[in-house]
Amino acid sequence: MNQDLIDQLAIAVVPKTIGSGKPLSRDTHRLKLTNAKTFKSGLALLYYEPVRLGGISS
């Protein structure tokens, strides 16, 4: 993401209890949630786009 090569990031979140959780990345990036879909199973599909400098995203 530091090289501005990602247009969209999709993350599937599965509801499981495994302790305190772990971060996806140690780097901090500004992401904007653009869409979310939930399923009866509890699965959540989250779509993010990076926030570009100046607020412009592709």
N, C-alpha and C positions, 0 to 999 in steps of 0.2 A: 504494500500500500504506500510505502514511502516513495516509490517511483511513479505513482499515479497511474498504475496499470490496471486497476480494478474498477469496473463500472457498477457492478452489483454484487452483493454478498448475500447468499441465502444460507440460513442456519436453521436446522431442525432441532427443536428442543423436546427431548423425551422426558416425561415426568418420572424421575427415579430419585430416591433418597440415598446418597452415598457419602454423607458427611457434610462438610462445609462448602464443597464445590471448588472448582478450579477455574481460573481465568483462561479464556481462549488465547490470549496473547499478553505479553508483558508490555508491549508497546501500546501507547494510547493514540487512538485515531478518532477523528470526529465522523460519526456515522449518523445518517438520518433514516429512521424507519419509514419505508415507503409502502409496505403492504404486510399484512399478517393474516394467516389462515389457521384456524384451529380445527381439530378433528375430534370425533366422539371418543377416541382412545386417550385423549389428553395431549396428543402431539401438537406442537405449535410450529408452524413454518413461518419464519420471519425473514423479510427481505429488506436489506439496507443498501443505501448508496452513500459513497463517501461525500463529505462536504468539501467542495473544492475551495481554494483561495478565492476570496471575493464573493463567495456564496453561489458560484456558478457550478452546476453539475450537468453532466451529459445526459 
